[in-house]
Amino acid sequence: MQLINIENPNPQKVPHGRHRLKHVEGFDYCLERILGCSKLKRSKKQELETENTILTQDAIQRRSFLVENFNLVAVMFAEETGISLYRKQFKKILQIYLENGWYRWTTATCGNLPWLFGRVTFNFSLYGQTLAKGSPLRAAVLSQIPSAGIGPREQLLRTGTEYFTVEFGLREHVVRQDAAGNTRETITLHVHRKGVRSLPDAKIYEEVLEIKPDVFLRRVARKTEPNRSGAALLEMARDTLADYLARHPEAREPSKGAS
């Protein structure tokens, strides 16, 4: 069963490989993909949205769990995707995640947050990002973009005169049961080549990542005091949540009638 599938078909265009994030009509998009139809009566759509985005105590606890373990979320994200993001980029993704209320969806669990929080609305350039050494993603980028190279800190950079953009996104969250009756979650990493004059825009890499909730929860259970960079990520996440709640006081307590 495919549950939530959100992508940004029109990313904000900015020069020089800076991150490009933009709000998208996520609910309508994923709802139509889930139900297999492109049009719904307005009243039915509103009814379904209300049912799926009600603010429950569980959603509030999930939100706090994400923030209080954000340093581990960032580590898992980098390990699973092979991409290390800047703190400012993590902040922007978290802001949009909270603003769109995706932590309220029942498909989000404490264990799958490192994958699902990054799925929502981001699609931005890999240019200048750090790619895991020896990863198939890095090999695909270097082999399919002539001007792509790797800098002294393992960051992606331009080695020729031709400008390029590499965009990536996580989407297609799927939950299914295997033959043994075990629940299996996956999410797909897509990487696209864009802006290369000598080559057409195209998908250059795709990988289905297995979501491993138990692995993340075990890390949380045995976590120790964070290092300097981890502490900075935690402080950033807490400040981001505080700003969100200051602007949205209605999100501080569960909705009336919510269990």
N, C-alpha and C positions, 0 to 999 in steps of 0.2 A: 504494500500500500504506500503510495507516494503521499507525503503529508504536506510539507511546506516547501515551496520552490520559488525563491524570490531572486530577481536579478535586476540590474540597472541597465536598460537598453540605451539610455542617453546620458552617459557620464559627462560631467562638467568638463569642458575643455580648458586646460590651463597649460602654459608653456613649460619647457625645461624639465619635464618629468616629475613635477610636483604632484602630490596626491590629488586625486579628483574624486570627491565624494558628493553625492547629491541625494536629496530625498526622492523616493520613488513611490508610486502608487502600489505599495507592496501588498496590502490586503486584497484589493481587487485582483491583482495579478495572481497571487497564490491561490485565492479562492476559486478563480476560474480554472486554473490548472488542476486543482484537486477535484472539482466537480465535473471537469471535462466539457464545460460550456463557456461561451464568451459573453453571454448576456443573462442577467438575472433581474427579476423584478426588484425595484428599489426597496420595497418593504421587506422582501425576503433577504436581500443582501444586508440590510441594516440589522435584521433579526439575527442572522448568522454572525455578523461582526460582534454584536453585543454578547452573544453566547460565548464566543471564542476569545474575547479580550477583556472579560470582566476581571477586576482587580481582586484577587483572592489573597488570603494570608499566605498560601503556598507560593504565590507569585512574588510577594514581598520578601519572603524568606529566600527564594531563588535569587532575587535581585541583590540582596545583601551578601549571599554566598558568593556570587560572582565578584562583587567589589572587594570583599575581604580576602579573597584568594586570587586577586587579579595578577599578582606576580607569577603564580603557578600557571594561570590561564595563558599568559604571554609566552611562557616557556613551552607549554604543550603546543600552542599554536605554531611556534617556530619549528619545533621538532616534527610536527605532522605535515606541515606544508613545505618546509625547507626554506621559508622566507622569514627573515628577522625584520620587524618593523620598528620605526622610530616611536618614541613615547608619544609625540604629538599625534601621530597617526592612530595609535591605539586610543588616544583620548577622543579623537573625532569619531571613530567607529563606535566607541562606547556611548558617546553623546547621542548619536543617531539611533543606536539600539534602544536606549532609554526613551527618547522622544517618540519613537514609533510604537513603544509599548510591547515589543516582541517578547520580553521576558514573561508576559502574561499568558502566552500560548501554552497549552497543556503539553505540547510536544517538547517543550524545553524542560530539561531535568538538571539537577545539580551536576550530574556526571557528564552530560554532553555540552555543557556551556563553552568549553574551549573551542569547540567547532561551530556551534550554532550562533554564538554572539558575533562572530566574524562573517556570518553568512548574509546578514540582512541586506545592506544596501551599498556595500563598497565595491568599487571597481576602479582601481587606480594604477598608475604606472609603477613598474618594478624598477625603472631607471634610478640608480643610486641606492637600491636596496641590497642587503646582504643575502646572498643565496648560499645554501649549504654546499660545502665542498664535496664533490663527488656525487651530488644528487642528480637523478635523471632530469629534473626540472632545469638545472643549470646547464646540463649537456644539451638539452633541447634548445634553450635560448641561444647558446653560443653557436650551435650548428645551423640554426635557421635564420639568424640575423647577422649578416656579414660584418656590420660595424660594432657588434657587441663584444665587449671584453670585460675582464675582471681586474679591479683595482687592488692596491696593496692590503686593503682591509676586507677583501673578498666581495666588495660591492660591485654591482653591475654598472659599467660605464661605456662611453662611446670611444672607440679606438680609431675610427675613420671620420670622414667629413659628413657622412650621411646621418641625418637625425632619425631616431626611431623611438617608438613607444611600445612598451610591453605592458599589457593590462592583464590583471588576474582577478578572479572572483571565486568564492565558494557558493555553491548552490546545489539544488537537487538533493535535499535531505530525504532519505528513504528509510523506512522502518519495515522490516519483514521478518518472518520466521524461517529458519533453515529446516532441513529435513529432520533434524533431531528435536525440533520444537523450541530451539533457543532463539531469542530475539536478537536480530542483527541490525545495526544502524550504519548507514554509510552516507557520505556527502562527497560531492564531486568538485575537484579543483580544476578550473579552466584557465588557460593562459593563452592570450591572443597577441599576435604581432600586428602593429599598426604604425602608419606613418612612414614606412620604408618606401622610398620612391621607386626603387628597382624591383620591389616585390609586392604582390597583392596582400591586403589585409587577410589574415587567416588565423585559425586556431593552430597553435604549434605544440600544445601539450595539454593532456587531460589525464587525470588520475582519480580513481575512485578511492577515497580514504575511508578506512574503517574507523568508526567512532568507538572509542574504548572507555566507556564511563567508569568501569572498575579501576582502570589504571589511574585515571585522574583522582578518583576518590581515595585511593590508597596513598597517593602523594599528599593529598590534603591531610589525611589522618596522621602522617608522620612528618609533617612540615616542621621546620625549625625557623629561627629568626632570619628574616630575609637579609641579603647583602645590600649594598648601597643602591644598586640599580633596582633591585626588587622593592626596596623600601620606597623609592621614588615612584615606582609604578603604583604601589598601594596608595600613597598619598594622592597621586593624580586621580585614581579611581574614586577615592572617597570624596575628593573635592568635586568631581564631575557629578556624582550622585547628589551631593549637597546642593549644587547649583540647580540640578534638575528638580529636586523637591521644593526648592525655594520658588521656582517658577510654576510648579504644578502642585500646590498644596493638596489637591484632590487625590494625589497619588500616595499620600502619606499613610492612609488607612484603607482597609479593604472596602470595596463597594458595598452598599447596603444590600443585604440579602445574600452576599457571597459567603460560601462556606470556608 
